[in-house]
Amino acid sequence: MTTPAVSSRDLPHPAREEIRLAAVLHALSDPMRLRIVRELAADGDELSCSDIDLPVTKSTSTHHFRVLREAGVVRQVYRGTAKMNGLRRTDLDGLFPGLLDAVLDALARESLR
Amino acid sequence: MTTPAVSSRDLPHPAREEIRLAAVLHALSDPMRLRIVRELAADGDELSCSDIDLPVTKSTSTHHFRVLREAGVVRQVYRGTAKMNGLRRTDLDGLFPGLLDAVLDALARESLR
């Protein structure tokens, strides 16, 4: 079951067992979303949306974070006035061992081409 | 440079160095296309489009093979009257080591859930 939103400030997330490979790959299939995932992986902790500088409008950036959240790639929580984002690494590594690391490695290799 | 089509029976493919991670992940982000890739990986050789039984119309199936070809995931060649498909494993493994195997492993795990 999708975790129900208990207030307007709680954002819906798929439970771990609801995360689907095709949706995860779709979420990762965009250069801006790959950049978000790379930054979150490099940081290893939560970052606010504005901590990650993307060459897109704020509404496009919000859209990309939402696609990542709805696919189960990131967890978004409000902390005070900031929306914080963290990679769901434990869930993803548990479901699909090696996938996230292979994508991050591929991204690093591509950036060197 | 994209390999130019020299006749109407030659299909355009991205050269190895033109293959982009985001496009590959997009091509893999669909359950039918994942199924095609799984069958080609399991077979290890070329298969015709009709060798892979998908629960979709022929035109949808053709579309899925085309997305995979244009992203650089499969190579499609005419042999007589059949359009044959092979996974571009050497190219993908060279560009993105471990990625294809991680996706195939994730797919196998998901099918057991």
Backbone of each chain as ProteinMPNN parsed JSONL, in Angstrom:
{"seq_chain_A": "MTTPAVSSRDLPHPAREEIRLAAVLHALSDPMRLRIVRELAADGDELSCSDIDLPVTKSTSTHHFRVLREAGVVRQVYRGTAKMNGLRRTDLDGLFPGLLDAVLDALARESLR", "coords_chain_A": {"N_chain_A": [[0.846, -1.207, 0.0], [0.463, 2.257, -0.76], [1.968, 4.677, 1.263], [-0.248, 6.485, 3.149], [-1.017, 9.97, 2.838], [-0.932, 11.877, 5.64], [-1.21, 14.477, 6.306], [-1.42, 17.644, 4.621], [1.155, 18.237, 4.385], [2.508, 15.917, 4.343], [4.089, 13.835, 2.087], [3.166, 11.541, -0.519], [4.574, 8.285, -0.785], [5.799, 5.364, -2.463], [5.551, 2.209, -0.826], [8.266, 0.051, 0.104], [7.901, -2.537, -1.08], [6.307, -1.923, -3.164], [7.782, -0.706, -5.065], [8.773, -0.515, -8.402], [10.772, -1.952, -10.983], [10.666, -0.976, -13.692], [9.565, 1.569, -13.314], [11.5, 2.767, -11.701], [13.689, 2.78, -13.47], [12.618, 4.434, -15.418], [12.402, 6.804, -13.929], [15.081, 7.336, -13.64], [15.854, 7.957, -16.182], [16.482, 10.456, -17.229], [18.493, 13.289, -17.83], [18.585, 15.438, -15.921], [17.398, 14.32, -13.681], [19.133, 12.227, -13.207], [21.296, 13.72, -12.43], [20.402, 14.811, -10.013], [20.211, 12.45, -8.497], [22.878, 11.638, -8.506], [24.049, 13.739, -7.022], [22.762, 13.437, -4.549], [23.651, 10.892, -3.865], [26.377, 11.348, -3.669], [26.483, 13.125, -1.568], [25.272, 11.704, 0.486], [23.556, 12.251, 2.502], [20.599, 14.051, 3.526], [19.387, 16.487, 1.235], [18.227, 19.759, 0.484], [15.837, 20.777, -2.021], [16.743, 23.12, -3.178], [19.423, 22.986, -2.678], [20.501, 21.578, -4.693], [21.705, 22.456, -7.636], [20.151, 23.062, -10.564], [19.933, 23.526, -14.114], [17.274, 24.486, -14.766], [13.814, 25.566, -14.613], [12.149, 26.415, -11.468], [9.722, 25.056, -11.228], [10.02, 22.947, -12.999], [12.136, 21.634, -11.818], [10.891, 20.869, -9.404], [9.041, 19.079, -10.466], [10.809, 17.048, -11.403], [11.914, 16.077, -8.985], [9.58, 15.077, -7.89], [8.911, 12.975, -9.661], [11.01, 11.251, -9.109], [10.481, 10.724, -6.41], [7.916, 9.486, -6.558], [8.527, 7.182, -7.91], [9.968, 5.861, -6.051], [12.63, 6.357, -5.681], [13.71, 8.547, -4.322], [13.253, 9.919, -1.006], [11.1, 12.285, 0.25], [10.809, 14.783, 2.622], [9.232, 17.202, 4.687], [11.024, 19.52, 6.53], [10.702, 21.801, 8.804], [10.554, 24.694, 6.953], [11.738, 23.707, 4.736], [11.896, 21.395, 1.992], [13.17, 18.327, 2.207], [15.417, 15.987, 0.683], [16.241, 12.602, 0.288], [18.193, 9.842, -0.83], [16.748, 6.649, -1.441], [18.45, 4.475, -0.658], [18.849, 2.103, 0.852], [16.434, 0.722, 0.455], [16.438, 0.485, -2.376], [18.872, -0.866, -2.873], [18.326, -3.188, -1.54], [16.174, -4.265, -2.983], [17.078, -4.308, -5.649], [19.949, -5.298, -6.046], [23.043, -3.738, -6.626], [22.18, -2.234, -8.778], [21.774, 0.604, -8.54], [24.392, 1.438, -8.0], [25.62, 0.616, -10.378], [24.383, 2.316, -12.187], [25.231, 4.821, -11.24], [27.981, 4.557, -11.608], [28.036, 4.27, -14.385], [27.134, 6.786, -15.108], [29.211, 8.41, -14.159], [31.26, 7.488, -15.832], [30.249, 8.242, -18.322], [30.321, 11.005, -18.079], [32.972, 11.518, -18.358], [33.562, 11.097, -20.977]], "CA_chain_A": [[0.0, 0.0, 0.0], [1.145, 3.537, -0.705], [1.83, 5.319, 2.562], [-1.207, 7.569, 2.956], [-0.614, 11.29, 3.301], [-1.763, 12.168, 6.81], [-1.536, 15.899, 6.281], [-1.03, 18.193, 3.328], [2.61, 18.351, 4.377], [3.111, 14.584, 4.16], [4.071, 13.515, 0.664], [3.007, 10.101, -0.719], [5.716, 7.491, -1.251], [5.521, 3.93, -2.541], [6.235, 1.348, 0.135], [9.378, -0.657, -0.55], [7.452, -3.656, -1.92], [5.579, -1.388, -4.328], [8.729, -0.091, -6.013], [8.87, -1.33, -9.615], [11.98, -1.716, -11.767], [10.42, -0.115, -14.867], [9.355, 2.943, -12.831], [12.807, 3.265, -11.25], [14.487, 3.071, -14.67], [12.035, 5.64, -16.029], [12.795, 7.963, -13.112], [16.512, 7.578, -13.856], [16.122, 8.096, -17.622], [16.506, 11.882, -17.578], [19.775, 13.85, -17.369], [18.444, 16.243, -14.691], [17.114, 13.415, -12.542], [20.39, 11.526, -12.924], [22.145, 14.669, -11.709], [19.884, 14.853, -8.641], [20.585, 11.195, -7.836], [24.327, 11.685, -8.303], [24.349, 14.664, -5.912], [22.296, 12.833, -3.298], [24.538, 9.764, -3.565], [27.677, 11.892, -3.272], [26.325, 13.764, -0.262], [25.002, 10.628, 1.443], [22.589, 12.689, 3.512], [19.482, 14.771, 2.911], [19.637, 17.81, 0.659], [17.003, 20.453, 0.073], [15.752, 20.921, -3.479], [17.546, 24.262, -3.624], [20.853, 22.649, -2.553], [20.948, 20.951, -5.94], [21.558, 23.501, -8.639], [19.841, 22.51, -11.881], [19.675, 24.593, -15.092], [15.863, 24.408, -15.176], [12.964, 26.409, -13.759], [11.81, 25.794, -10.192], [8.609, 24.104, -11.379], [10.567, 21.743, -13.647], [12.908, 20.954, -10.787], [9.904, 20.234, -8.515], [8.533, 17.922, -11.218], [11.81, 15.972, -11.419], [11.962, 15.486, -7.642], [8.352, 14.318, -7.685], [9.028, 11.712, -10.42], [11.933, 10.397, -8.339], [9.772, 10.289, -5.194], [6.819, 8.577, -6.879], [9.101, 5.894, -8.335], [10.623, 5.227, -4.899], [14.078, 6.58, -5.71], [14.051, 9.455, -3.221], [12.256, 10.185, 0.022], [10.997, 13.736, 0.463], [10.113, 15.147, 3.861], [9.335, 18.597, 5.096], [11.674, 19.825, 7.817], [10.462, 23.242, 8.88], [10.056, 25.211, 5.674], [12.48, 23.108, 3.618], [11.584, 20.034, 1.565], [14.463, 17.649, 2.165], [15.434, 14.806, -0.18], [17.279, 11.603, 0.546], [18.141, 8.67, -1.691], [16.254, 5.458, -0.736], [19.487, 3.525, -1.025], [18.638, 0.805, 1.492], [15.334, 0.058, -0.251], [16.833, 0.149, -3.749], [19.917, -1.895, -2.84], [17.681, -4.432, -1.104], [15.332, -4.798, -4.061], [17.809, -4.458, -6.916], [21.357, -5.143, -5.652], [24.023, -3.347, -7.641], [21.629, -1.414, -9.861], [22.06, 2.028, -8.334], [25.836, 1.637, -8.172], [25.944, 0.492, -11.81], [23.919, 3.549, -12.849], [26.126, 5.924, -10.825], [29.256, 4.32, -12.278], [27.819, 4.574, -15.806], [27.021, 8.243, -15.206], [30.56, 8.953, -13.993], [32.006, 7.179, -17.057], [29.744, 9.066, -19.424], [30.737, 12.408, -17.913], [34.39, 11.605, -18.744], [33.717, 10.907, -22.42]], "C_chain_A": [[0.875, 1.249, 0.0], [0.911, 4.143, 0.671], [0.853, 6.486, 2.413], [-0.653, 8.893, 3.489], [-1.516, 11.659, 4.47], [-2.001, 13.658, 6.983], [-1.056, 16.417, 4.948], [0.491, 18.324, 3.244], [3.301, 16.992, 4.314], [2.971, 14.19, 2.703], [3.957, 12.009, 0.478], [4.26, 9.444, -1.313], [5.265, 6.047, -1.456], [6.234, 3.214, -1.395], [7.312, 0.569, -0.623], [8.899, -1.744, -1.512], [6.638, -3.186, -3.134], [6.515, -0.821, -5.39], [8.935, -1.04, -7.199], [10.091, -0.937, -10.441], [11.733, -0.757, -12.925], [10.249, 1.34, -14.437], [10.662, 3.565, -12.353], [13.669, 3.648, -12.462], [13.943, 4.302, -15.388], [12.468, 6.888, -15.25], [14.256, 8.339, -13.362], [16.846, 7.943, -15.312], [16.134, 9.552, -18.088], [17.793, 12.501, -17.019], [19.659, 14.673, -16.081], [18.193, 15.338, -13.482], [18.349, 12.587, -12.195], [21.32, 12.43, -12.111], [21.712, 14.771, -10.246], [20.361, 13.617, -7.87], [22.088, 11.166, -7.557], [24.687, 12.576, -7.112], [23.934, 14.059, -4.573], [23.202, 11.674, -2.887], [25.886, 10.275, -3.061], [27.593, 12.485, -1.875], [26.085, 12.712, 0.821], [24.012, 11.008, 2.515], [21.433, 13.39, 2.786], [19.948, 16.126, 2.366], [18.29, 18.456, 0.356], [17.015, 20.569, -1.446], [16.673, 22.036, -3.956], [19.05, 24.036, -3.428], [21.404, 22.095, -3.861], [20.642, 21.911, -7.079], [21.347, 22.873, -10.009], [19.521, 23.659, -12.844], [18.254, 24.519, -15.655], [15.059, 25.323, -14.244], [12.64, 25.647, -12.478], [10.696, 24.763, -10.369], [9.08, 22.82, -12.071], [11.375, 20.937, -12.638], [11.968, 20.209, -9.824], [9.329, 18.976, -9.167], [9.529, 16.762, -11.17], [11.917, 15.29, -10.048], [10.722, 14.619, -7.392], [8.397, 12.977, -8.426], [9.925, 10.745, -9.647], [11.246, 9.868, -7.076], [8.717, 9.244, -5.53], [7.315, 7.209, -7.352], [9.773, 5.164, -7.173], [12.122, 5.435, -4.857], [14.521, 7.532, -4.6], [12.892, 9.534, -2.231], [12.276, 11.696, 0.259], [10.219, 14.001, 1.739], [10.28, 16.642, 4.117], [10.05, 18.662, 6.438], [11.604, 21.337, 7.943], [9.933, 23.704, 7.54], [10.744, 24.552, 4.476], [11.946, 21.711, 3.294], [12.931, 19.339, 1.381], [14.352, 16.345, 1.384], [16.566, 13.868, 0.209], [17.085, 10.423, -0.394], [17.629, 7.476, -0.878], [17.211, 4.292, -1.026], [19.253, 2.139, -0.412], [17.523, 0.036, 0.781], [15.769, -0.39, -1.642], [17.888, -0.959, -3.77], [19.335, -3.239, -2.399], [16.886, -5.079, -2.222], [16.155, -5.181, -5.279], [19.312, -4.293, -6.65], [22.252, -4.758, -6.837], [23.498, -2.4, -8.701], [22.007, 0.058, -9.704], [23.552, 2.309, -8.531], [26.246, 1.539, -9.643], [25.524, 1.74, -12.561], [24.851, 4.71, -12.506], [27.492, 5.79, -11.492], [29.151, 4.67, -13.767], [27.781, 6.082, -16.03], [28.403, 8.896, -15.096], [31.387, 8.698, -15.256], [31.562, 8.061, -18.212], [30.237, 10.506, -19.315], [32.201, 12.607, -18.297], [34.591, 11.473, -20.249], [33.94, 12.224, -23.136]], "O_chain_A": [[1.904, 1.295, 0.675], [-0.208, 4.125, 1.183], [1.107, 7.393, 1.621], [0.089, 8.918, 4.471], [-2.734, 11.744, 4.31], [-2.896, 14.061, 7.725], [-0.361, 15.711, 4.218], [1.045, 18.5, 2.16], [4.527, 16.917, 4.24], [1.872, 14.205, 2.148], [4.578, 11.255, 1.227], [4.903, 9.982, -2.214], [4.431, 5.553, -0.698], [7.361, 3.555, -1.037], [7.261, 0.451, -1.847], [9.417, -1.868, -2.622], [6.326, -3.979, -4.022], [6.078, -0.493, -6.493], [9.233, -2.22, -7.015], [10.407, 0.244, -10.583], [12.507, 0.179, -13.124], [10.732, 2.247, -15.115], [10.905, 4.751, -12.573], [14.298, 4.706, -12.476], [14.709, 5.115, -15.905], [12.852, 7.898, -15.841], [14.622, 9.513, -13.303], [18.005, 8.208, -15.629], [15.819, 9.83, -19.245], [18.142, 12.264, -15.863], [20.55, 14.61, -15.234], [18.72, 15.577, -12.395], [18.586, 12.281, -11.026], [22.035, 11.968, -11.222], [22.552, 14.812, -9.348], [20.849, 13.722, -6.745], [22.516, 10.721, -6.492], [25.529, 12.211, -6.291], [24.664, 14.157, -3.587], [23.487, 11.493, -1.703], [26.467, 9.705, -2.138], [28.531, 12.361, -1.088], [26.619, 12.81, 1.925], [23.658, 10.179, 3.353], [21.326, 13.314, 1.562], [20.784, 16.804, 2.962], [17.328, 17.769, 0.012], [18.066, 20.474, -2.079], [17.308, 21.921, -5.004], [19.863, 24.8, -3.947], [22.609, 22.135, -4.109], [19.487, 22.145, -7.433], [22.247, 22.232, -10.553], [18.911, 24.651, -12.445], [18.06, 24.493, -16.87], [15.565, 25.788, -13.222], [12.817, 24.432, -12.389], [10.722, 23.711, -9.731], [8.593, 21.733, -11.762], [11.304, 19.709, -12.611], [12.222, 19.057, -9.472], [9.154, 17.947, -8.515], [9.138, 15.62, -10.925], [11.999, 14.065, -9.968], [10.807, 13.564, -6.763], [7.972, 11.956, -7.885], [9.623, 9.555, -9.548], [11.412, 8.702, -6.717], [8.632, 8.218, -4.855], [6.617, 6.205, -7.215], [10.109, 3.986, -7.291], [12.82, 4.772, -4.09], [15.582, 7.346, -4.005], [11.737, 9.263, -2.558], [13.335, 12.298, 0.444], [9.107, 13.504, 1.916], [11.308, 17.247, 3.81], [9.708, 17.932, 7.368], [12.344, 22.064, 7.281], [8.952, 23.153, 7.041], [10.374, 24.81, 3.331], [11.59, 20.945, 4.189], [13.725, 19.71, 0.516], [13.317, 15.679, 1.418], [17.7, 14.293, 0.428], [15.957, 10.049, -0.716], [18.039, 7.306, 0.27], [16.812, 3.262, -1.57], [19.438, 1.123, -1.081], [17.654, -1.163, 0.533], [15.497, -1.522, -2.043], [17.812, -1.88, -4.583], [19.794, -4.296, -2.833], [16.918, -6.298, -2.392], [15.957, -6.244, -5.868], [19.886, -3.259, -6.992], [22.21, -5.379, -7.899], [24.283, -1.818, -9.451], [22.505, 0.678, -10.644], [23.924, 3.302, -9.156], [27.112, 2.284, -10.102], [26.225, 2.182, -13.472], [25.218, 5.493, -13.383], [28.092, 6.787, -11.894], [30.054, 5.283, -14.337], [28.323, 6.591, -17.011], [28.724, 9.818, -15.845], [32.126, 9.574, -15.704], [32.381, 8.563, -18.981], [30.534, 11.149, -20.322], [32.629, 13.736, -18.537], [35.692, 11.716, -20.743], [34.09, 12.244, -24.358]]}, "seq_chain_B": "MTTPAVSSRDLPHPAREEIRLAAVLHALSDPMRLRIVRELAADGDELSCSDIDLPVTKSTSTHHFRVLREAGVVRQVYRGTAKMNGLRRTDLDGLFPGLLDAVLDALARESLR", "coords_chain_B": {"N_chain_B": [[28.881, 9.687, -35.122], [25.72, 8.839, -36.47], [25.169, 5.696, -37.928], [24.781, 5.822, -41.334], [21.804, 5.05, -43.189], [22.072, 2.888, -45.799], [20.438, 1.691, -47.589], [16.911, 1.219, -48.075], [16.495, -0.946, -46.583], [18.372, -0.978, -44.666], [18.726, -0.304, -41.309], [18.834, 2.575, -39.179], [21.329, 3.011, -36.669], [22.654, 4.079, -33.524], [26.112, 4.908, -33.322], [28.586, 3.294, -31.279], [29.845, 5.235, -29.57], [27.953, 7.159, -29.499], [25.931, 6.321, -27.897], [23.803, 6.977, -25.211], [23.497, 7.191, -21.68], [21.045, 8.058, -20.417], [19.203, 7.641, -22.474], [19.42, 4.886, -22.865], [18.485, 3.963, -20.369], [15.916, 4.96, -20.52], [14.961, 3.421, -22.671], [14.933, 0.965, -21.431], [12.943, 1.239, -19.597], [10.383, 0.127, -19.647], [7.968, -2.407, -19.284], [7.472, -4.257, -21.424], [9.636, -3.849, -23.104], [11.697, -4.511, -21.404], [11.182, -7.203, -21.23], [11.75, -8.068, -23.829], [14.525, -7.576, -23.88], [15.374, -9.306, -21.876], [14.733, -11.794, -23.049], [16.396, -11.762, -25.305], [18.872, -11.661, -24.051], [18.858, -14.083, -22.697], [18.772, -15.866, -24.794], [21.046, -15.229, -26.233], [21.739, -15.025, -28.847], [20.731, -13.947, -32.151], [17.314, -13.025, -32.513], [14.199, -13.188, -34.197], [11.657, -10.637, -34.511], [9.188, -11.845, -34.246], [9.811, -14.125, -32.854], [9.753, -13.454, -30.24], [7.351, -13.449, -27.992], [4.947, -11.182, -27.332], [2.381, -9.633, -25.379], [1.031, -7.676, -27.033], [-0.015, -5.524, -29.771], [1.136, -5.997, -33.187], [2.155, -3.613, -34.255], [2.732, -2.126, -31.973], [4.653, -3.741, -30.837], [6.653, -3.527, -32.817], [7.258, -0.831, -32.48], [8.392, -0.902, -29.878], [10.738, -2.442, -30.334], [12.009, -0.665, -32.023], [12.496, 1.566, -30.342], [14.36, 0.425, -28.632], [16.395, -0.143, -30.473], [17.073, 2.459, -31.405], [18.093, 3.603, -29.131], [20.386, 2.205, -28.839], [20.429, -0.26, -27.664], [19.651, -2.65, -28.852], [20.606, -4.367, -31.888], [19.334, -4.281, -35.101], [18.825, -6.201, -37.929], [18.081, -6.941, -41.323], [17.542, -10.173, -42.446], [17.155, -11.921, -45.154], [13.743, -12.203, -45.333], [13.233, -11.731, -42.729], [13.366, -9.632, -39.829], [15.982, -9.392, -37.788], [17.048, -9.472, -34.36], [19.51, -8.463, -32.083], [21.14, -8.277, -28.924], [23.137, -5.482, -27.981], [25.475, -6.235, -26.478], [28.294, -6.183, -26.126], [28.932, -3.53, -26.744], [27.362, -2.16, -24.805], [28.307, -3.256, -22.379], [30.909, -2.414, -22.546], [30.689, 0.366, -22.468], [29.139, 0.87, -20.161], [29.896, -0.77, -17.682], [28.566, -3.602, -16.087], [26.001, -2.607, -15.898], [23.895, -3.629, -17.583], [23.784, -6.284, -16.689], [23.04, -5.819, -14.021], [20.495, -4.782, -14.376], [19.203, -6.961, -15.601], [19.393, -8.823, -13.542], [17.899, -7.508, -11.576], [15.426, -7.573, -12.777], [14.902, -10.325, -12.846], [14.743, -10.789, -10.089], [12.541, -9.203, -9.459], [10.522, -10.567, -10.788], [10.179, -12.74, -9.203], [8.955, -11.827, -6.953]], "CA_chain_B": [[27.912, 9.817, -36.227], [24.792, 7.735, -36.647], [25.466, 4.941, -39.136], [23.738, 6.179, -42.3], [21.099, 3.945, -43.825], [22.516, 2.888, -47.195], [19.284, 1.329, -48.41], [15.695, 1.255, -47.253], [16.491, -2.114, -45.714], [19.347, -0.789, -43.58], [18.09, 0.484, -40.252], [19.831, 3.417, -38.507], [21.745, 2.671, -35.305], [23.701, 4.956, -33.003], [27.438, 4.323, -33.137], [28.831, 3.028, -29.862], [30.163, 6.449, -28.811], [26.757, 8.016, -29.443], [24.95, 5.743, -26.973], [23.699, 7.797, -24.001], [22.925, 6.494, -20.527], [19.632, 8.401, -20.199], [18.414, 6.999, -23.528], [19.406, 3.444, -22.571], [17.588, 3.75, -19.228], [14.551, 5.16, -21.018], [14.589, 2.244, -23.469], [14.726, -0.167, -20.522], [11.954, 1.605, -18.569], [9.057, -0.354, -20.04], [7.912, -3.857, -19.04], [7.593, -5.051, -22.672], [11.012, -3.748, -23.613], [12.519, -5.325, -20.499], [10.96, -8.598, -21.605], [12.531, -8.294, -25.059], [15.949, -7.615, -23.52], [15.576, -10.551, -21.131], [14.725, -12.919, -24.001], [17.61, -11.697, -26.131], [20.017, -12.002, -23.189], [18.781, -15.518, -22.392], [19.065, -16.605, -26.018], [22.457, -14.977, -26.535], [21.939, -14.916, -30.292], [19.691, -13.118, -32.758], [15.942, -13.532, -32.577], [13.312, -12.341, -34.995], [10.64, -9.972, -33.685], [8.08, -12.768, -33.965], [10.27, -15.154, -31.903], [9.508, -12.968, -28.882], [5.901, -13.341, -27.9], [4.541, -10.103, -26.427], [0.923, -9.455, -25.39], [0.709, -6.361, -27.609], [-0.209, -5.6, -31.222], [2.383, -6.025, -33.953], [2.717, -2.26, -34.413], [3.314, -1.748, -30.676], [5.887, -4.522, -30.726], [7.612, -2.878, -33.72], [7.654, 0.408, -31.798], [9.302, -1.213, -28.767], [12.039, -2.825, -30.903], [12.621, 0.541, -32.568], [13.029, 2.362, -29.225], [15.576, -0.269, -28.186], [17.436, 0.052, -31.5], [17.5, 3.86, -31.479], [18.873, 3.895, -27.919], [21.63, 1.452, -28.896], [20.35, -1.473, -26.84], [19.647, -3.807, -29.757], [20.944, -4.154, -33.293], [18.329, -4.929, -35.942], [19.254, -6.365, -39.32], [17.252, -7.808, -42.155], [18.161, -11.368, -43.015], [16.057, -12.386, -46.006], [12.503, -11.476, -45.046], [13.075, -11.544, -41.275], [14.135, -8.603, -39.132], [16.588, -10.095, -36.657], [17.437, -8.577, -33.271], [20.535, -8.953, -31.156], [21.517, -7.336, -27.87], [24.477, -4.908, -28.214], [26.081, -6.47, -25.172], [29.691, -5.733, -26.092], [28.92, -2.064, -26.674], [26.81, -1.7, -23.524], [29.215, -3.637, -21.294], [32.101, -1.574, -22.667], [30.374, 1.737, -22.054], [28.526, 0.919, -18.825], [30.137, -2.115, -17.135], [27.712, -4.076, -14.997], [24.642, -2.043, -15.911], [22.927, -4.559, -18.173], [23.637, -7.425, -15.771], [22.29, -5.38, -12.837], [19.09, -4.662, -14.78], [18.67, -8.315, -15.799], [19.271, -9.42, -12.205], [16.763, -6.834, -10.927], [14.212, -8.071, -13.44], [14.69, -11.688, -12.361], [14.292, -10.682, -8.697], [11.18, -8.653, -9.423], [9.572, -11.575, -11.257], [9.992, -13.714, -8.117], [8.225, -11.203, -5.841]], "C_chain_B": [[27.004, 8.594, -36.241], [25.161, 7.029, -37.949], [24.388, 5.274, -40.165], [23.087, 4.935, -42.891], [21.465, 3.965, -45.302], [21.439, 2.349, -48.137], [18.082, 1.325, -47.493], [15.647, 0.055, -46.316], [17.571, -2.037, -44.631], [18.749, 0.14, -42.544], [19.151, 1.316, -39.532], [20.066, 3.007, -37.056], [22.707, 3.741, -34.805], [25.03, 4.204, -32.977], [27.662, 4.166, -31.632], [29.03, 4.309, -29.047], [28.997, 7.427, -28.736], [25.739, 7.514, -28.426], [24.978, 6.521, -25.659], [22.976, 7.036, -22.89], [21.431, 6.786, -20.361], [18.741, 7.706, -21.232], [18.324, 5.484, -23.31], [18.432, 3.152, -21.421], [16.134, 3.971, -19.658], [14.095, 3.931, -21.802], [14.265, 1.05, -22.572], [13.572, 0.074, -19.535], [10.533, 1.186, -18.904], [9.016, -1.875, -19.882], [8.055, -4.701, -20.313], [9.026, -5.018, -23.198], [11.981, -4.511, -22.704], [12.387, -6.803, -20.854], [11.756, -8.955, -22.862], [14.01, -8.474, -24.709], [16.262, -8.905, -22.758], [15.639, -11.756, -22.076], [15.988, -12.931, -24.852], [18.835, -12.084, -25.313], [20.037, -13.495, -22.909], [19.169, -16.333, -23.618], [20.534, -16.441, -26.4], [22.755, -14.838, -28.011], [20.857, -14.001, -30.847], [18.338, -13.815, -32.728], [15.147, -12.619, -33.507], [12.277, -11.718, -34.064], [9.542, -10.972, -33.306], [8.494, -13.931, -33.057], [9.937, -14.753, -30.465], [8.029, -12.63, -28.762], [5.526, -12.291, -26.854], [3.026, -9.93, -26.513], [0.515, -8.063, -25.874], [0.515, -6.544, -29.113], [1.152, -5.591, -31.921], [2.996, -4.627, -34.073], [3.325, -1.753, -33.101], [4.638, -2.475, -30.472], [6.989, -3.891, -31.592], [8.151, -1.591, -33.094], [8.677, 0.118, -30.692], [10.692, -1.613, -29.285], [12.766, -1.588, -31.439], [13.221, 1.42, -31.473], [14.345, 1.745, -28.736], [16.718, -0.075, -29.187], [17.964, 1.477, -31.482], [18.307, 4.278, -30.244], [20.213, 3.174, -27.922], [21.62, 0.176, -28.079], [20.327, -2.728, -27.71], [20.095, -3.386, -31.156], [19.911, -4.937, -34.111], [18.844, -4.995, -37.366], [18.263, -7.254, -40.057], [18.088, -8.992, -42.615], [17.053, -12.044, -43.814], [14.826, -11.567, -45.668], [12.346, -11.193, -43.554], [13.92, -10.384, -40.771], [14.665, -9.265, -37.865], [17.131, -9.084, -35.64], [18.499, -9.227, -32.397], [20.858, -7.869, -30.138], [22.916, -6.789, -28.18], [25.277, -5.017, -26.917], [27.518, -5.955, -25.083], [29.76, -4.214, -25.965], [28.448, -1.591, -25.297], [27.749, -2.032, -22.367], [30.495, -2.799, -21.341], [31.857, -0.155, -22.148], [29.977, 1.809, -20.582], [28.68, -0.443, -18.136], [29.173, -2.441, -15.993], [26.274, -3.593, -15.066], [23.61, -3.042, -16.433], [22.702, -5.76, -17.252], [22.834, -7.036, -14.535], [20.805, -5.261, -13.173], [18.467, -6.05, -14.953], [18.473, -9.033, -14.463], [18.065, -8.818, -11.466], [15.442, -7.357, -11.479], [13.885, -9.488, -12.958], [14.176, -11.672, -10.926], [12.856, -10.188, -8.635], [10.158, -9.715, -9.836], [9.303, -12.64, -10.197], [9.193, -13.136, -6.954], [6.774, -11.634, -5.839]], "O_chain_B": [[27.455, 7.465, -36.051], [25.433, 7.682, -38.957], [23.206, 5.039, -39.913], [23.734, 3.903, -43.069], [21.201, 4.951, -45.99], [21.527, 2.535, -49.35], [18.22, 1.418, -46.274], [14.861, 0.031, -45.369], [17.672, -2.924, -43.784], [18.314, 1.245, -42.867], [20.254, 0.826, -39.294], [19.13, 2.698, -36.319], [23.501, 4.262, -35.588], [25.076, 3.017, -32.653], [27.008, 4.824, -30.822], [28.458, 4.457, -27.967], [29.05, 8.409, -27.994], [24.776, 8.219, -28.125], [26.039, 6.705, -25.063], [21.989, 6.34, -23.125], [20.638, 5.861, -20.184], [17.651, 7.238, -20.901], [17.278, 4.878, -23.542], [17.648, 2.206, -21.493], [15.234, 3.258, -19.215], [12.974, 3.455, -21.619], [13.42, 0.222, -22.914], [13.263, -0.8, -18.725], [9.579, 1.838, -18.478], [9.946, -2.56, -20.309], [8.694, -5.752, -20.281], [9.555, -6.024, -23.672], [12.963, -5.085, -23.176], [13.358, -7.557, -20.787], [12.362, -10.024, -22.938], [14.661, -9.405, -25.182], [17.305, -9.52, -22.979], [16.493, -12.63, -21.922], [16.576, -13.985, -25.089], [19.735, -12.756, -25.817], [21.103, -14.111, -22.885], [19.821, -17.371, -23.497], [21.183, -17.393, -26.836], [23.893, -14.565, -28.395], [20.144, -13.35, -30.083], [18.238, -15.031, -32.896], [15.405, -11.417, -33.583], [12.048, -12.212, -32.96], [9.032, -10.949, -32.185], [7.635, -14.647, -32.544], [9.849, -15.606, -29.581], [7.535, -11.666, -29.347], [5.753, -12.476, -25.658], [2.447, -10.063, -27.591], [-0.247, -7.362, -25.208], [0.842, -7.595, -29.663], [2.172, -5.231, -31.333], [4.215, -4.475, -34.002], [4.322, -1.032, -33.119], [5.614, -1.895, -29.997], [8.125, -3.741, -31.141], [9.345, -1.302, -33.17], [9.695, 0.801, -30.582], [11.705, -1.176, -28.74], [13.987, -1.478, -31.324], [14.316, 1.959, -31.636], [15.313, 2.455, -28.463], [17.867, 0.131, -28.795], [19.176, 1.687, -31.538], [19.114, 5.205, -30.314], [21.086, 3.482, -27.11], [22.671, -0.411, -27.824], [20.914, -3.749, -27.35], [19.979, -2.225, -31.549], [19.652, -6.11, -33.84], [19.248, -3.985, -37.943], [17.69, -8.186, -39.493], [19.202, -8.827, -43.111], [16.142, -12.653, -43.254], [14.876, -10.338, -45.717], [11.419, -10.487, -43.156], [15.045, -10.178, -41.225], [13.897, -9.65, -36.983], [17.603, -8.005, -35.997], [18.391, -10.396, -32.025], [20.847, -6.681, -30.461], [23.791, -7.547, -28.597], [25.697, -4.013, -26.342], [27.907, -5.36, -24.078], [30.544, -3.68, -25.18], [29.071, -0.716, -24.694], [27.968, -1.205, -21.482], [31.092, -2.51, -20.304], [32.706, 0.437, -21.482], [30.42, 2.695, -19.85], [27.707, -1.188, -18.017], [28.995, -1.654, -15.063], [25.413, -4.12, -14.362], [22.58, -3.27, -15.8], [21.568, -6.199, -17.06], [22.031, -7.831, -14.047], [19.952, -5.6, -12.352], [17.344, -6.291, -14.509], [17.498, -9.762, -14.281], [17.308, -9.536, -10.812], [14.474, -7.554, -10.744], [12.725, -9.807, -12.695], [13.281, -12.442, -10.575], [12.051, -10.692, -7.852], [9.053, -9.756, -9.295], [8.31, -13.363, -10.281], [8.791, -13.878, -6.058], [6.006, -11.21, -4.977]]}, "name": "protein", "num_of_chains": 2, "seq": "MTTPAVSSRDLPHPAREEIRLAAVLHALSDPMRLRIVRELAADGDELSCSDIDLPVTKSTSTHHFRVLREAGVVRQVYRGTAKMNGLRRTDLDGLFPGLLDAVLDALARESLRMTTPAVSSRDLPHPAREEIRLAAVLHALSDPMRLRIVRELAADGDELSCSDIDLPVTKSTSTHHFRVLREAGVVRQVYRGTAKMNGLRRTDLDGLFPGLLDAVLDALARESLR"}
